[in-house]
Amino acid sequence: MHNCMERIVPDLLRDGEATGVETLRLHIERYRFACKNLRAGRVLDIACGVGYGVNLILQEAGDSVSEIRGVDVSKEAIGYARERYSHPKARFINEDAFRFFDSEGFDTIISLETIEHLPDPCRFVVRLVSMLRPNGILVCSAPTLPSVDVNPHHLIDFTERSFRRIFEKHSLIEAGSMKQIQPYKMFPVLSRKEERLAGVRRNLFGYYLAHPKSVAKRIAAILLYGFNNHYITIAWRKPRS
């Protein structure tokens, strides 16, 4: 299984590969935050990657989980998840996030570092809310500083305010939040020294020439926050009626 910028495979992380180890640590913190806010019953992890998050949920909140679905668009990732993290309560499904639907609904839905990859995040949230049972919990996360310029897999730059706004319009109630900061060094990112950084946008200078607003956003972010990435994870509760 290829380990790239957008897919963490814990078993394949190399010793000393700081970006991968640190990114995995942040992901695990998000899953543990989700476990703390989890509603007992059916659980969905959409864009589950290779399944280590599903495995962690079953380890830490297994008694509260009646069944869990892990969904991802990558056939390779789902194949790995089925082999590596097989569990009687878990089912891994290869499906696009915009096409997957389960009419039974879920008590907890988790979607971490997904929404920034999607061309229509509002439609995605509508779909998640439609599968969330009354009083259910929806846990989502996203970067809140510019990332589209460096990461070609990201389609939207969120701020905390713009991220929250997508969910608030559905009358969801914020049940808790967690902020994370990930320092980075510019030179290793641009030099792509680590395997996970091979996916950094190529010809970044050319991209900035074509997208001058991205230059302004990047400079403003560095001046305000230094060389750091910021993330937020929020647990939203759906009203009973």
N, C-alpha and C positions, 0 to 999 in steps of 0.2 A: 504494500500500500504506500503510495507516494505521500510524503509529509510536506505540505506546502503552506503558503502564507494563510490560507483560509480553511485548513483542516488539520486539527491536532490529532495525532495518533500517539497516545502516551507511551506505548511499548516501543515506538521507533525514535523517541527523542534521544539525542546524543548527549553524552556528558559534556558539560561546558557550553552547550547551545543555549545561551542565556535567554534569547527572545522566545524560544519555544517553551522552556521551563517556566518562565515568568508568565507567558500567556496561558499556559495550562493552569497555573496557580490562580490566576484571575477567574478563569472559567469555573474552576472548582469552587471558589468563593461564591460565585453566582448561583451555582447549583445548591450549595448549602443554604444560601439565603432563600432559595425557592423551597427547600425542604422545611425551613422554619415557618414558612407561610402556607404550606401545603394544606389543602382540604382533603379529608379522607374520602376515598372512593376511586373513581377512574381518573387516570392521569395521561396527558398527552405531552410529549416533547417533540415539537415540530422544528425541523432542521436539526436533527439530533446528531448529525455527523456519524462517527463510528460507534457511538453508543455508550461511551464511558459515563456520560451524564445519567443515562437511564440506569446503569449499574450502580452509580453512587446513590441515586434516589432510593433504589431498592435496598441498599445497604443501610441507609440512614433513616428511611421512613417506610420501610417495607411493610410493617404491620398496619400502616394507614392506607396502603395501596391495594385496591382490589385487583386492578390490572393496569398496565401501562403500555402505551403505544409510542414507539419511536418512529418518526417519519423523516425521510430525507430524499432529496431528488437524485442523489448519487447512488447508482446501483452498486458500485464498488464499495462505498461506505456501508451500505446496508448489508451487503454480503459479509463484510468483515464483522459488523455488529452481531449478526446472527451466529457467526462461528465463535466469536470471542466472548460475547456477553449473553449467551443463551440463558433464559430463566423462565420458569413456569408461568410467571405473571407478565412476562414481557413478550411483545410482538413487534417486530421491526418491519416497516412497510416502505417500499420504494415508490414514492409519489411526489409530485410537484406540490408545493405549499398552497398554490392557488386552486389546485384541483382536489386536494384531499378534503373529504367531509365524512363525518361520522354522526349519524342521526341520533344515536343514543346520548350524545353530549358527554362532557367531561366536568369533573369537579375541580380539577386543576389543569391549566394549560401553561406550558413553559415554552418560550421562544427566545433564545439568547443569541445576541449578535447576529440577527437575521434581517431585521427590518431595513437596515441600511443597504442591503444588497438588492432590494426589490424596487421595480419601476413604479409600483403603485402601493405604497405602504398603507394608505387609507383603506383600500379595498382588502388588503390583507387583514387589518385589524377588524373590519366588518365580519370577515369570515371567522376569525377566532372568537369574537364575541357571540356569533350565532351558534357556536358549538359549546359555549360555556354555560353551564347550568346556573340557575338562580342561586345567589350567595357563593358562587364559585370564585376561584382566584386565578387571575391571569398574570403571569410573571414574564416581563420582557426587559431586554437590555439593549443599549446602543452606545456607540461612542458619541461624545458631546462636544468634541473639538474637530476641526477639519481633518478629513481622512481621504476624501475622494481624490485629491491631487496625487497622493503617494500610492494609494491602493486602487488599482483599476477595477477591482471586484466590487467596490463600494459605489453606489449611485447617488446617495443623498448625504449631505452633511447636516447633522442635527445639532441643535443646542438643547439644553435641558428644557427650555420653554417650548420649543417647537415639538420635541418628543412628547412631552406631557399633553400638549394640545390635541394630538391625534386620539388619545384615549379618553380625555375628558369630555369630548363631544358625544361619547356614548353613555354618559352619566355613570361611568365607572368611578368608584371611590378609592382613593389611594390608601392602601393598608400599610405600606412601609416602603422604604427606599434604601439603597446602598450606593454610595459613590466610591469609585476606585481611581487611583492615579498610577500610571505606568510610565516611569522615566525612560527615555531612550537617548541614545547617542547618535547624532546625525551622520557621522562618517560611516559607521558599520551599516546603517540603513542604506545609504547611497551606494556603498561598495558591494552590498549583497554578500558579505562574507559568510553568513550563516545560510543554511539551506532554506529555511523558512522565508528568508528575505529575497529569494530569487524572484518572487512575484511582485516586488516593488516596481511601480510603473517605470518603463524604460523611456528614455529621452524626456526626462522630467522638465528639462529646460525648454524643450519644444512645447510641452504641454502648457507651461506657464506663459509662453509667448501667445498661445492661442486662447488662454483663459486668464486674462490679467486679474480678474476678480479673485481667482484662487490664490494668486500671489499675495494680494492684500490680506486675504483671510489667514494665510499661513504666517505672514509677518506679524499680524495682530495677535495671533495665538501664541507665538513665541515670545513677543514682548510682554503679554499679559501673564502667561503661564509657564514660560520657559520650555525646555525640551521634555514635554510630558504629554502623554495621551490621557484623556479623561473619559470615564465611562459612568453610566448610571443604570442601575437595575431597579425596577419598580414593581411592586405587587399591587395589583388592582383587584378590588372586589366588585362583583356584579350584584346590584341590588336584587332583593328577593322578588320584586315585581316592578 
